[in-house]
Structure formats: structure tokens, C-alpha cells
């Protein structure tokens, strides 16, 4: 009999109660000292951010309590700003802040989307990195430079466009300019300067690089397999972008837009240098005059009495809360998107 023909004895079956039965294994991760230290640093950083935000809110609330307790709910409905006489509120400046931010986002988002799509999808590889560097460099330009550009250059060259918008779309109430005759070619152009429209255009130029950088980063992370699959099925480049890249990058588009909106709401120097403060609700974005919360604080900070400073802190608290609400709403929308869920 050969060795290969010898059968090996079968192992005895396990018996109950002997400890040989199958039991689930506990799988765990033993973190090293460096991993535990890194985790602690991250937790501390996140907690510090939340604590700082809470401290800022508490500081603004404490400093604004005197003004809020005297004004009450009329603080949200009063248009005038005369704190020392007891007649003050943020109705006008809050509307102006929202209008400036709306103009800025309306102009910046299409421009940023086109820039991001061109860099990530259409630009030649040899110039793509150069374009990325230029856009990032534009995001680092100080706001005072944009303010000077808007005051000395843009304001003098944009009045023709403002007049055309008022003439063509004057049936739309925000584009009406009271006291101006759009059909008179000799009418003065000063009614179109220092307007919400010009301030919004300057802020739009400021937030476009930030929004474009975020969108470009998200667009570039669209799955390669889905890109190639769409092209292999006969789709054009624009069809692939419309069916694959844009749906995937919806979260990044919303996040970038909200980040730009947050900067537009809090922009100070550029708006302060261009707009003429008017403490009345100004719905006409092409007309002279307007206001915003941040420019009001910059304008009245140096000359305010202690109670006037409390009123300014109350205005800052309102802007702080409005920004928080917008950011939390945007984060909930981003989290439901595909790119947001993956990150």
C-alpha cells in the first residue's frame, strides 16, 4: 500500500461545553500614542471653535443688552438710527445688507461656476495650474484695494449700464430710479452713483475667487468612471458635465455660494468706501444711497456714546445670528448632497 492511499484520521467533532464552539471575535483598534495625541488635538480644536463662537455671541449679547432692552421689538422695525434720542433700529440697514449680498451673489455665482468648469473641464493641462494660481491670488487681494477700484474706476464706468437697466427694466420695481428720467440723455448721472448695485458688483468681484476655488475643487473630484462612461455612451463634453459633474458637485456649489454670501454680508471697507448711507429702506438698487450693518458699524464706531456703542453691538448681534442661520441651513443642504455626504 502506498503512502498516498493512507487516509488521515478525521478530527473529532467539537463537543458542547468544551470551549471549542465558534464564538464571535471582538475586533478593535489599538491606537498608538501619536494617534491618541492627534485625536485629542482635533477634539480640542473643534471645541475651541465652538467655544469661541459661543463667547462671541455672549459678548455681543451682553454689550447689546442695554440697547435691546430699551428698543424692544421696535429694534427690528425702526428705520432711523438715532440711538441717543431713543429712535433707532436695523430695518433699513438689514434690508440694505441683504440687497447688497443678493446683487453680489447673483453676479458672482454664474461667473464663479463658469470659471470653475473651464479650469476643471476645458482648460489645457499646461495652463490649468497657472489659472488656479491666478484665481487663488485674486482671493488674497485686500478688500480696500477692491474698494478703491470700485470708487475710482467702476463707479464712473458703470453708470451707463445702470441707466440702461433703469430704462429697459424700469417696470421691475427694484430697477426704478425715483427722480430720474431715463429717456433724457442730458440727465445727470449722479443719481446712479454710490448705489447698492455698484457696491454689490464690487463685493461680487471679491467673493468670486473664493466661490470659484471651492467649486473647482469639488468638480475635479467627480468620479472618473462616470465621466468615461458618459463619454463612452456618446455624450458630448457639455452633456457629461451636465449629467455627471454638476449633479455630483451640487454640494460644493451650495457650500461655495454660502461661503461667498457670508463674506458678502459682512463686507465692510469696500461697501463703506462706495455707498452713501441712507437710513431708510431703499428697495431701488440702482438709485443713489443705501446702507449695511458692517458699514454702519465702521461709520459710527468712532463717534458713538456708550449707549450708541451698545446699539452698534446689537446690530452686530443681528448680523451674527443671520449669518449663523444661513450657514446652518446651507450645511444641512450640503450634507444631503452626494459630494457633501462623501466628505
QUIQUIWO-V493604 format. One record per pair of residues at least 24 apart in sequence whose ideal C-beta (glycine too) atoms are under 6 Angstrom apart, sorted by the first residue. I is the first residue (numbers start at 1). J is the second residue. Records with the same first field share a line. If there is no record, write none. Layout:
I->J  J
This chain:
60->313  316  317  320
63->313
64->310  313  314  317
66->310
67->310  311  314
68->314
79->280  281
80->279
81->279
83->307  308  311
84->305
88->311
90->315  318
92->279  280  281
93->291  293  296
95->281
96->290  291  292
97->265  292  293
99->196  285
100->196  199  200  292
101->261  264  265
103->200
104->200  203  204  264
105->261
107->204
108->204  207  208  211  260
109->257
111->208
112->208  211  212
115->212
116->212  215  216  219
119->216
120->216  219  220
121->241
135->209  212  213
138->209
139->209  210
143->269  270
144->269
146->202  205  206  270
147->269  270  273
150->202  274
151->273  274
155->193  198
158->198
159->189  192
162->192  197  286
166->286
174->283  285
175->286
176->284
177->286  287
191->288
194->275  276  288
195->286  287  288
196->285  290
197->285  286
198->274
199->271  274  275
202->270
203->264  267
207->260  263  264
210->260
211->256  260
214->252  256
215->252  253  256
218->249  252  339
219->245  249
222->248
248->338  339
249->339
250->337
251->334  337  339  340
252->339
254->330  333  334
255->334
258->330
262->323
265->323
266->294
268->294  298
271->295
272->298
293->319
